[in-house]
Amino acid sequence: MTGPEPEGDHQRIEELEEENQSLREELTRVRTENDRLREEVKKLGKLLRSKARSATPFSKGKRKAHPKRPGRKPGQGPFQRRDAPPAAAGADPVEVPVTNMRCPCCAGELKWQRTDRVTTTDIPAQPQPEVKVYDVAVCVCTVCGKSVRGKHSAVAADQYGATAHRVGPRLKTMAHVLHYGYGVPVRRLPAILLATTGVTLTQSAMTRDALKQPPAWWAMPIRRPALGSATHQSPTPTTPVGQ
């Protein structure tokens, strides 16, 4: 037969129960905080993966309940199509006839309805530079021995000897438009011009030509015109530069 529990043991038991209850509450709070942090880590992981992918740069991670179909809706906005190039007016068309005059579905007889004109625009297979040859007459004075050369508006006075073969203003204008208008580095221009025009032009020739332009040339705003119009309407530079 046991006697009554001591007062100290009863108080100790109550303290341990309170401590146990406090630890249980702390464990619950820690588990809740842990679950919240796990969810946040998952969201951050999804955000990082979406930033790394370029397939859906504007995705916000949530889909709409009733998304709209992509593209222009019928009757909304202007409808435009690619027009035929101006050069198509003078080109000789290639006839594309219907070889089998029987319907491929029911084998019925076919009759002519219309002719559709289509075009395919491409660059020349091999660029051919336009070369102009000038036979400059050189005379010498029988009295003092001074040499006198023939004059032409497209031939510079010092275009002879090592600098006899030069490039024209259209090619140099195209180089300046690519560099100053489109930001193409000068070191890449020779390869680009060779591939597109078939003409070799050195970096030093382009740099010297730009430095010899008047101040008004540098004061003009940088524009990005079409290369075709820029090269065909380019004025003759003040001093031709040797290649």
Phi, psi and omega in degrees: 000124183264149179273179179296147181292141177298152181296326181293320180293320179297319179292324179294321179297318179297320179295319179294323177294319178296319179295320178297316179296320179295319179293323177297316178296319178295321178295319178297318180295319180295320178295320178296317179295323178295317178297320179295318179294324177297317178297321179293322177296320178297317179296318179295324176296318177296321179296318179294320179293323178291327177290327181287329179276144177254003183290319181232073184291341183256011180287136179256008176086353181235134178268143177284151181294320180229079182290149178276152178287142181289161177098172180286134180283151180301129179085001181250133176077164179285144178257119181233154177221166181283122179278159177292141179295154180301328182292345181290339182294324182260004182275149177277118183288153176262123181288130178238088184278165172274114186283326181252114183273026175242140181296131179290347181267312185239002180067019176284165182284139180262147173230152184295136179244309181197174176235119179267129177263122179237157181226155173229115182262130181213169177274161178300149181297320180223114181295131180245109180292149178270115183249124175252127183255130179240126174264098184273119178287139179236120179247157180233140181285133180283349182263304184255350178082010180288138178272136179235124182257152175293152183246141176212148184295333182264000181244126179286157182293330181259022182270084176198167179070233183291337181249031182287331184251111185234174178256157185275174183292331181293319179293319180291326176294321177298320178296318180292323179294318178296321184280305186276333182269323184246358175077021178286128179300148182297326182293340179267347184296316181304317180292321180293316180294323179294321181286328184266332184241341183081012181248138177268128179223129184275161177296320182296324179295319179292320180293316179295323179294322178291322181288337181272359179286151181290165180301328180296332179293322179283336181282346180292142178293148180284120179243168177237074181282171174294136185297327180297312179291327182291321183279334181272344180246018183284136177284161178288129181295163184295317180226115178299147182249134178289153182286000000 
